[in-house]
Amino acid sequence: MEIYISEDATIATLQHEFQEAYPYLKLECYRQPHPEGGASAPGDKLPSATPIEDIRMIHNFGWLDIDRHRTVAAVEHDFYHKYGLSVQILRKSGDLWLQTTATDNWTLGQMNEEGKLAEKNIFYYPEEPVG
């Protein structure tokens, strides 16, 4: 699965496409990149209506691989290094959205499944990454 990063997209466009693929995950954009394994500062979060063109440091456009077998860390890395977008992937946990700092080595598929199970108060903690 891939999403297209275009010059005329907004953050909301990317969020919508990402959440269609992963309904229990959420994509947020920030002014600054977060440290590896670290959280993004809440005050750095950008509004969804922000045009991509206004915030990115690298002005490429193209397809970004968000396959369910890719890790959260790899996808966040590609957003930043290929398209200049500082993103954080969040996981649904009940009524909350949690930054995925401790589980960045999980795949998007694992993370989405954990969000789905958390909604039912069932938790899944794999010993080894799947895939």
Backbone hydrogen bonds, N-H to C=O, Kabsch-Sander energy under -0.5 kcal/mol:
donor,donor_aa,acceptor,acceptor_aa,energy
3,I,64,L,-2.1
5,I,3,I,-0.5
5,I,62,G,-3.5
6,S,4,Y,-0.7
9,A,6,S,-0.9
11,I,50,T,-2.2
12,A,48,S,-2.5
14,L,10,T,-1.6
15,Q,11,I,-2.7
16,H,12,A,-2.6
17,E,13,T,-2.2
18,F,14,L,-2.6
19,Q,15,Q,-2.6
20,E,16,H,-1.7
21,A,17,E,-1.2
22,Y,18,F,-2.1
25,L,22,Y,-1.9
26,K,90,L,-2.4
28,E,26,K,-0.5
28,E,88,Q,-2.3
30,Y,86,S,-2.9
31,R,44,D,-2.0
38,G,35,P,-3.0
44,D,41,A,-1.9
45,K,42,P,-1.3
46,L,29,C,-2.8
50,T,47,P,-1.8
52,I,9,A,-2.6
53,E,7,E,-0.6
53,E,9,A,-0.5
54,D,51,P,-1.1
55,I,52,I,-1.7
56,R,52,I,-1.7
57,M,84,G,-1.1
59,H,57,M,-0.5
60,N,58,I,-0.7
62,G,5,I,-1.9
64,L,3,I,-2.8
66,I,1,M,-2.6
66,I,64,L,-0.5
70,R,67,D,-1.9
72,V,106,W,-2.3
73,A,104,D,-2.6
75,V,71,T,-2.1
76,E,72,V,-2.7
77,H,73,A,-2.4
78,D,74,A,-2.4
79,F,75,V,-2.3
80,Y,76,E,-1.7
81,H,77,H,-3.2
82,K,78,D,-2.4
83,Y,78,D,-0.8
83,Y,79,F,-1.0
84,G,80,Y,-1.3
85,L,79,F,-2.3
86,S,30,Y,-0.5
86,S,84,G,-0.5
87,V,85,L,-0.9
88,Q,28,E,-2.2
90,L,26,K,-3.3
90,L,88,Q,-0.5
91,R,98,L,-2.8
92,K,24,Y,-2.7
93,S,96,L,-2.9
96,L,93,S,-2.0
98,L,91,R,-3.0
98,L,96,L,-0.5
100,T,89,I,-1.5
101,T,99,Q,-0.9
104,D,101,T,-0.8
106,W,103,T,-2.0
108,L,70,R,-2.5
109,G,68,R,-2.5
111,M,107,T,-2.7
112,N,108,L,-2.6
113,E,109,G,-2.2
114,E,110,Q,-2.4
115,G,111,M,-2.0
116,K,112,N,-2.1
117,L,113,E,-2.7
118,A,114,E,-2.6
119,E,115,G,-1.3
120,K,116,K,-0.5
120,K,117,L,-1.2
121,N,118,A,-1.4
122,I,117,L,-2.8
